[in-house]
Every structure is written in C-alpha cells, then in structure tokens.
C-alpha cells in the first residue's frame, strides 16, 4: 500500500510588459478548515493549476507539499484535492470521519485516497490497520487507498517537479521560440546551447523547462535539471 514512486540575461532580450487584471484563485476544496498558521506544526498554501485562475491548496506538512508538487508533474494526473472526508466504521461499529491528506484525480477518472506520513510513523502499525479497514469500505467512492511517505520520494524527481512548478506560467513569445528551436533538434543538446539559440535569455530557459514538463523533450539521463543538462526530442508515435 506504500507508494514509492537560470541563464544570464541576454542584453538584446526584449522585455514586454503586458497589462493584466488580477483574478483571485478558486478557493480550496478541503473538507475541513485548515489554519493559516500554527505554533505546533507546519502549515502552508499554494495555488495549483485549475482553469484560468488556479485553485488554493492547503498543506499541513512540508511532506504534503512535496508530494502534491511531484504528483502534479506526472502526465497522468489531472489534479489533487486535500483533506477529503470519508466516513468509516471500526470493529465496534463506531463511525469515524477520515480526512484523506490527498486525493489524486487521474485523467482517466481513477481516484486514489492517500495518507501522507513519514515512514517512521508507520512503525507501530496503527496507521496501516486503520487504512486497511477503510480500504474495505470504499464502496466505489475511491479506487484504492495509498500511503505516501518520505522514502517514496525520489529527491531528483522532486527537485525537477519543483522546477516545473516554479516555471509553469506560459510566455507566448518564448514558448513559440523554444518550440521552433526544438523542432529542428537532431540528436541531443544542452539546455544552455538551446537557450542561446532561442535568444531570449532566462525566458528561453524557462520555456525549455516547460517543454520538459510537457514531455516535448526529455533529459538524456536521470538528473537534476541544470543548464548543462542534455535533452533530446520525444518522438511521437
């Protein structure tokens, strides 16, 4: 049940100011209130992609945030929802409300209810016993239950997912220029070299990273993304 899964500014780069009107993101879909701050433990919030304005997502640990960012980097994942309630009963027939830390919604409609816990918190067996009881009572609400731990996160994949998340905002001119450069790519090239061809300084680098996130190009080896990283086109079959 446990899942283990900036270049320098070109002096000739054109900076275009675009007037825009701020639109507030959609509110969180959490099934319970999460405090904005706490003296006892970590709390945080971020805005994730969801329509034109995005949606607020709350977290109660850094581990939750890292898992959400990583999951959102996967092409098969549509979105994540936090603190989703589910009623279940124990061996004595007493009804409880379980709030799942993350529900993963896949593009194929599958939904996984997830508990986020450091690996050390599983040693007593209590969490796993509870989740097994809940898994037997899903009744179609979710497809399965999973545990997401710190040991299930690959540091390289998380680093790259955080990079994708930070550079996700589209830049029409840079994205178009990066797409044109990539269309001519034969074999492999470094991000630094491709960014130089684009000619828009760090905007071009960010556009290339978005192409990695969208699986238009891929890293030649499993590594943290840097300007020295070599990439190649993803062939569409």
Beta strands, then each sheet from edge to edge (+ up, - down):
strand 1: 2-3
strand 2: 44-48
strand 3: 55-59
strand 4: 77-89
strand 5: 95-106
strand 6: 111-116
strand 7: 144-148
strand 8: 188-190
strand 9: 217-219
strand 10: 230-233
sheet 1: 1+ 7+ 6+ 5- 4+
sheet 2: 2+ 3-
sheet 3: 8+ 10- 9+
end
